[in-house]
Every structure is written in C-alpha cells, then in structure tokens.
C-alpha cells in the first residue's frame, strides 16, 4: 500500500474539481452505504451481470472505488484477481483499505494522468460512478487504454444527457460544489469509435435516484482494448 507521503503528493496536485469531489465524498463516507442503498445505485448489480461474460482477469483496477462498494462483486466472481482501488477522497480510501478486499488503494485525482500505474498493468478497469466528474473524460480514457493490456476490458458509466428531454437529463447537474457532466449517447459512442477501443455494449439505465427524487440516467459501457498504442490526442 502507498505510504502517507505518496497520498500527500496526490492531494497537492489535485484539480479544483478533484478537491470539491474529495470534500463531497469525505463528508458522506460514514453513511455512504446507506446513500447507495437508498438511491438504488445500479453499479453493483450491473457489474455482476457484466463480469459473468468476461474472462478471468489477473489484475483489476477500480477507478473511483469509494469505500470499496464494488469490491465484493469482483471478489465473488474473480477471487484470485489482484484488485487495486483509486479514489480522490481520503475517507473513502481509508474505508476501502479497511474492507480488506483490495491489495492496494491509492488516493488520486482522475483528472490527472495515471502515471503511477504501468503500461499494460491491468486486464480489467472499472470506472463506475466517477466519469461524470470529468469535463474531458477522453484524457482519462487514453490513460486507461495505456494501462489495459490488449484484449483487456473497460466497464464504465457516464451520466446521460438527452437533448430532446433536457428537463429529465440535463447537460449538467450539481451536488453541492461539484459539477456533474453529462454526455449524449452519440458522444459516449464517439469516445470509443477508433482503435484501440472496440465498443461492445452501450445501454441506458437509471443510475440512481437522488435524495431530491432526481432519477439520474446513465449510459453503461463495455469496451474492449484492441492491440496497438492508444490514439494520439
């Protein structure tokens, strides 16, 4: 596991949005499981179904892992996999470490490059419930393509924007000081329209229901990482 100095280095390089996300999730860490249950969060159930269709990975990287909510799902399906977690919230990182489900958990702002993860160091990357905090998710997806081995997979969610029904699925929403960025179906598909990506599944679901009753729509994605280097920016 990383030492305290490594965590401090990550915090010092956090973006303003990353700091706001960290503060939001630090504040809800103690009641996060309750929030997830009350909101009927789609992530664990959707992930369980998708993992049934994938070959066993040796290494899994869980981006935006929060308190390790997806850890039991991965462990039930792939008990021998080496599971690593990443989150910007220090309280969530500590909770995920305490779960005992992860070999390592690091504090990191996903708006920054994944420069502490080696090229070809994972067969499966999860990015559920975190990409809406990025204004430019394409940059992170290039990093994910680098970290994944050819033949590996990404399972991800994106907050959905419906241009024909903006009242139900607006371009952006807010949680306190945190902005959530939403994408259209075509925009999500466009993120995976060229090598090394192969879009294998794209489906619309209700991601969760907020405390105010907002049914937040998600696009759920399964993408395969083909051979060859990631495309240039």
N, C-alpha and C positions, 0 to 999 in steps of 0.2 A: 504494500500500500504506500501511497505517496506520503512524504513527511509534511509537517506543518509549513516548512519553508516553500515547498512546491505550491501548496494551496495559496499562500500569500502572494506568490508571483502571479498566479492566475487572477486573483482579485484585482491586483494593481493594474492589469491590462484589460479589465472588463470594460465593455462599452456602457454608455449611459442606459441603454435599453437593458443590457445584461444586469446592471446594478438594480434597476427597477424590478426586473423579474426575480432576482435574488431576494429582494426585500419582500415582495409579494409572497413568495413560497416559504421564506423563513417564517413569516407571520402565520401561515396556515399549517406548518409542519406538524404540530401537535394534534391537529384534527383532520389531517389530510385523508386518512382512510374513511372517515365519516363523510367528508365532502365528496369523495369519489363514489361512495355508495349512494348518497342522496341524489347525486347528479346522474346516476345510471351511466357512468362513463363506459364507452364502447370498447376501449382499448384492450383490456384483458380477454374478453370473450372473442373479439375479432382475431386477436393474435393467436389464441388457442386453435382456432379453426385453420388459420393460415399455416401454422407450424406443422400441422398434420401432412401438408403437401410438400414439405421441403426435406431435402436430405439432411442427415445429422451434421451440424457444424462443429468444428473443433473449438472455435472461438467466436463469441458473440459480444458485440459492443452495443450497449443500451444508452443511447443519447437522450438526455433529459430524463434520467431514470427516476427522478423524485426520490421517494422513500423506498424504492425497490418494489413498487407495486407489480411490475411485470416479471420480477424475478421468479416467483413460484410457478408462473406459466411456463417459462423457459425450462426450469429445473424439472418439472413434471414430464415434459416432452423429451428433453435432451439432458439427462442427469450428468453425463460425462463432459459436457461442454464447459469451457473456461469462460465465465461470464464477467464482463467488466462494465462498470457504470460511469456515467458522466453527468454532472448537474452543476448549475451555477449557484444554487442555494447551499450554503454551508450546513444549515439544519437538515436539509434533505440528504446531503452527502453523509452526514453522521448517522442518520436513520437507515440509509441503505447499507452502510457498513455494518451497523448493529444487527441487521437482518441475518447476516451470515451466509447470504446467498451469492454474494459477489466475491470473486478473488481480489478485485481491486475496485475502488471507487475514487474518482478524481473530480475536483472542482474545476470547472472550465466554462468559459463563455462561448457558446456555439457560434457567435458572430466572429470569432477568431479562428484561424486555421487550426486543424487538428495536428499540430506539429509535434506533439508528444506521442503520437501513435504512428507506428512504422507503416510503410507501404506494404500492402498485402498481409496485414496482420489480423484479418477477420474474414470469416466465411459468411457471417450474417450481421447486419447492422439494423437496429431498431431506432426509429425516430418518431415516436408516437406522442402527440400532445405537446410538442415543443416547436415545430417549424413555424407556427403562426406568430411566434415572437420575432421572426427574422424578416426584415424588409426585403432582403435579397437571398432567398434560400438557395439559389443556384450556386453561390460560392461554397456553401456547406456541402451541397451535393457533389461538387467536384472533389472536395476533400474525402467524402465518403467513397467515391469511386476509386480514389487512390488507396484508401485503407482496405477496401474489399479485394479479395483475390478474384481473378477471372473465374466465372462460374458461381460467385457468391451472390447474395441477395440483400436487398433493402426492403424492409417493411416500414411504411411511413404513413402519417396522416397530415392533411393540410386543411385548414379552415376554409369552408366553401363560400364563394361569392356567387350569387345568382343575379345577373344583370337584369333579368326580366321580373324578378321579385326581390328588389333590394331591401324592402322592409323586413323580409324574413331572413335574408342572408346578405347583410351589407358588406361593403368593401373593407370596412374595418370596424372593430369594436374595442372597448377598453375595460380593463379590470384595474381599478384604482389608477396608478400612474403608468400602467403597462398597456401598450397598444397591441392589438391582435390584427395581423394582416391576413386578409382572405384572398383566395385566388379562384378564378373560374375553372371549369373543367378543362377547357382548352389550354389555359395557362399551365395547369398542372401537367397535362399530357405533353406540352411543349418542353417541359424540363427534362423529359426522358425520350425525346424524339431523335436523338442521334447517339452514335457509339460514344462511350462504351455501354450505354444503357439500352435495355430492352424492356419496354413496359409490358408487364404480364397480366396485370389486373388493375382496374380503376373503378371504384364503386362509391356511390354516395350513401351516407348513413347519417343518423343523428349522433353526433359525437358525445354530447352530454346535455343536460338541462341545467341551466344556471339557477342560482337561488332566487333570481327575479322572474324565473319562468321562461327565459330565452332558450329555445331548442336550437343549439348550435350545430349547424350542418358541417360535416366533414367529407372530404374526399380521401378514401383509403387506397393505398397504392402498394402493389408488389412489383418490384423491378429487379431484373437480373443484370448482373455486371458481366458484360462480354469481355473478350480478350482485347488487348491493345491499351494504350495510355488514355487517360481522360482527355476530353476535348479541351482545347485552349479557351480562355475567356474571350 
